[in-house]
Amino acid sequence: MARVELINVNKSFGVTKVIHDVSLTIEEGEFAVFVGPSGCGKSTLLRMVAGLEEVTSGQVRIGDADVTQARPKDRGVAMVFQSYALYPHMTVAENMTFGLRVARRPKAEIAEKLARVAQILRLEELLKRKPAQLSGGQRQRVAIGRAIVRDPKVFLFDEPLSNLDAELRVQMRVELSKLHKVLGNTMIYVTHDQTEALTMADRIVVLRAGNVEQIGSPMALYEDPDNAFVAGFIGSPRMNFLHAVVTENGRLAVGGTIIDNPTETQLIPGQELQFGIRPEHLDVSEGNGLQVTVDMVEQLGATSYVYATLPTGEILVAERRLARPKADDRMKLYFDPTAARLFTASGKRIR
């Protein structure tokens, strides 16, 4: 295990700057997830930790060592990529031990590590097969096993589940979480899927356009976002954002109705704001109400999602577990004011 620290890290490709002065620390044994939309710089940041991309300026530290200029093989990291990158002519056992054999490790050591890792990943029955004889999930487990046998200080995962179907992704999320508990190594995981981030991470680093927007535990980011971007990105379905205007008495005109100010901040009359409310917080029977007309109901078994239009023409989504309306129904969606989140027009959180 090792601590990973990025200190004022910048990355440019020519005149284009893609990582902007990022500083963060990932503690020993932590499962950290870099999450953000495509092109936000999360994979570039991971590759700089691995040594696959040069750091334009700043410092990368692993453990007590400055590895900014160190070669990838000297950093004590192992990386699992989106593609399995297995040698098709080698067996599972040969693929997993390839690095150890190249390093000319003793045969007894190689056999002991292979047996241990195969047991952890439940690959004992597959060691003599070749990649073409494996399912996608099995291939990914082999790629992870190849990383584990090296006993790295830090595991780096670059969207390893993207090539798997939905059901298998859920299964592999569970497998990786179990693996982290068994090994206890520091792990950094990159994904654009916020569901993966919420279900697997000890801490999440939310990135946008090469900048760190917020760092925190999954529930801290979900319940207490610093800005509208984090609030909208973390959570599925995403938070509803409605246009709000502060009234003369400090209340809010939202969605064709007047509601209480959900913050402790005194608001300026006439100020235009963004009002955020999550779909699940619209599944109550009292509080402030929004009058809507139902457009469509998405039935998902125990839960349904109601897509509705407000008198202002804005669309919102509400979660319903009990009463399930029909298209064209008119209804009121109630919410507890304390569940709402308020943001400035530029997206900064008002608390």
N, C-alpha and C positions, 0 to 999 in steps of 0.2 A: 504493500500500500504506500501511497505517496500523496502529498499535497500538491495541487497544481495552482500556480499563480500567474496571472497575466497582468503586467504592469504597463499602463499607457501604450498598449499595442496598437500600431497602425499598419495598414497594408494598402499599397497603391499598385495598380497595373498601369504603368506609364503615368499619364496625368490624371487618371481616374482613381480616386480614393474610394476604397470599398469597405474598409474597417476604420472606424474613427475613435481613436484614443480609448480603447476598451481596457478597463481594469476590473478584475474579479478574482476571487479565490474559491477553489473547490477543495474542501477539506478531505483528509484521509478517509477512505471508506465510503465516501458520499456518492450517490447516484444523481448526477446533474444532467439536465436535459437542456440543450440549446434548441429553442423553437422559434419559428417565425415564418413568414411567407417566402415563397421562392425568390431568390436573389437578395435576401437580407444579409448574407454574409456568414451564416452559421457553419456551412461546410468549410469555407475558407478559414474561419477561426479554428476549427477542429484540425485542419491540415497544418496550420501553423504550430499547434501543439505537437502534432506528430512529426514535424520537420519536413513535411512534403511541400510546404510553401515557405519562402523566405519572409521574415518579418522586416518590413520597411523601417520601422522604428519601434522602440519599446523593448520589453524583456519578457521571456517565458521562463518560468522556474518550475522544476519538478523535484519535489523533495527539497533538499537544501542546495541543489545545484542550479546554476544558470545554464540552461540548455539552448539559449537563443540561437547560437551558432553550431550546436552539436548536430551530428548526423542522425538520421532517424533511428538507426540500429543501436545508437549509443544512448538513447533517451529512456529506455526501459518501458516503452509503450508497445501495445499490440493493437492493430486496427482491423475492424471488420467492416467491409464495404457493402454497398447496396447490391452489387453483383457478387456472386459466390466466389468467383475467381479460383475455381478448383481445377487441378490438372486432370483432364478427361482420361488420360491413359494410366493414371495411378489409382490404387484402391483408396478407400476411406482411411485406412491406417497409414498408408504412404503419404497421402495428402496432409494428414494431421501432424505427422512427424518430420515432414520435409525440412523445415527450418532447423530442427535439432540434428538431423543427419548432415546437413550442409555445414553446421557448426562442429561436426565431428564429436558429438557428445557420446559417451559410453553407451553401448547397446543395452546394458542393464538399466541405465537411467531412462533411456528412451522407452523401453518396454514398461517400466514402472509408471512413467507419466502418461503413456498412452492408455494403460489399463485404468488409471484413476479418472482420467478425463472421459473416457468412453463410458464409465459407470455413471458419472455425474450427468452426462448428456443422454444416457440410455442409447448408446450406439454400439454396444457389445456385439449384437447380432448382425451389424452392418459393416464390420471392419474389412471384410474381404470384397465388398461390392465396389463398383466404380460409380462415379457421379451420375452417369446416364441411367443407372438402375435405382436412383433415389428420387423421392418426392422433393418439392421445393423446400418444405420445412426441414427435411432431413439434410439437404445440402447446406442450408443455412446453419444447422447445428454443427455440421462438419467444419464449416468456416469458423464458427465460434470456438470449436474444439482446437483448431489449429492455432488460434490465438492463446487459448488457456495453457496449452502445454509449454509455452515459453515462459510461464510464471512472470508476467509483466507487472510493473508497478501500477500501471494505469491502462485500462481498456478504453478504446475509442471506437464508437459505433457510428457510422455514417449512413443513416436511413436504411438499416439492415432489413427491414420488413416490407419495404416498398414494393418488392416484386411478388409478394405473397397475396393470396386471395383473402377476403375479409375475415372469414372464419379462422383461417390459419394465422392471421395477424394477431387475433385475440389470443389464441393458444400460445403463440410465441412471446407475446407480452408477459404472460404468466410465467413462461419458462425463463425468460431473462430476469424477471423479478426474483424468482426462486434462486437462480444462479448467483445473483448479487448477494443474497443472504448467505449462501453456502460459501462463496469465495471471500466476500468481504472486501474486495478490491475497490479502488477508486474507479468509477466509470463515468465517462462523458458520452452522451447519446445525442445525436442530431436528428431532428425530425421536423417536418412541416405539419404533422398531425397533432393537434393540440390534445386529442383524446389520449394518444400515447404518452404525451407529456404529463397529463393530469394523473394517469393511472400508474405510472412507473417512477416518477421522479421524487427524490428527497427535496430537491430545489430545482426551480425552473429559471432559465435565463431567457427572457423574451427579447428578441432582436428585431429591429426594423431599419433597413437602409444602412447597415453597418454600425448602428448605434444600439447600446443596451437600453431598452425602455424600462425594464423593471426586473429585479431578481427577488425570488421568494419561494416559499413553499407553495404547492399547488392550491391549497385552500386560501392562503393569504392573497394570492393573485386573483383568485376567483371572487373572493368576498370584498377585497379592499384594493382594487386596481388604482394605479397612480394616474392613469389617463384613459381616454376613450379608446385608444388603439388596443391597449391591453384588455380592457373590459370587453371589447368586441371580439378579440381574437381568442380569448380563453373562455370556453363554454360552448356547448352545442345543444340546441340551436343558439346562435349568438344573441347577445343582449339586444333588446329593442332600443333604438334611439329616436326620440321625438323632439321636435322643435318646441322650445319653451320661451316664454316672455315673462319677465317679472312685472307683476301688477303694482299699482300705487301703494297697496298695503303690504307689499313684500311677499305675496303669495305667487303662484305660478299659473299662467294660462297654458295648458298642455292638452293637445288633442281635442279641443272644443269644450273643455271644462276647466274649472279653477280648482287647484289642489294646494295642499300645504307645502311649505318649504321643507324638504327632507333633510336639510343640513343645519348646522349651528351658525353658519355664516350669514351675516346680514346682507341681503341682495339689493342691488341698485335698480329702482323702478325703470322699466323700459329696456333693461339689459336682455339680450338674446342669448340663450343657453341651450345645451343639449341635455335632455332628460333621459336617463337610462333605466330600464326595468327588465329583468330577466323573465323569460316565458314562464318558468315555474312559480314566480311570485305573483302571477296573475290567476292562480288557481285557488283563491280564497273567496269567502262570501261576505266579507265586511272590510271597511277601510275606505280609501278614496276609490271612486269608480270612473271608468272610461266607457262611454257609450260607443259601441261598434256594430258594424254589419258584417256577418260572417261570409267570407268568400269561399273557403274550402276547409275541409277537415281531413287531416292526414291521420288515418287509423294505424296505430302501431301496437295493437294488442292491449296491454294494460294501460297504456298511455296514448293520448291523442294530442295532436298539435292543431290548433285553430288559427287559420290565417284570416285576418279580419281588417276592415277598413274603418278608420276613424272619420268623424265629420270633416276633419281638415284634409282628408284625402290620403293621409299617411297610412302605411301598412304596418301591422304588428303581428307577432306570433305569441300565442298563449298556450300553455300546457294545461290539459284537462285530464284528470284521472277518474272523475265520477260523471258529472253531467257532460254529455256530448251533443253539442248543438248541430244543426244542419246548415247547409248553404242557404244564404239569404235571411237567416234568423237575425233579429236585432236583440242585442243583449248588453249587459253591463259587465265589464271585467274589473273586479276589485283587487286592490293591493294594499299592503301595509306601507305607509309612507317611509318607514325606516329601511325598507328593502330597496328603495330607489337610490340611484346614484346620479349626481349632478356634475356636469362638465361645462367649461367655458366653450365658446364657439370654436376655439383653436384646439380643444380636446383636453385641457388641463383639468384635473379633478378639483372639485369644490367640496370641502369637508365641513 
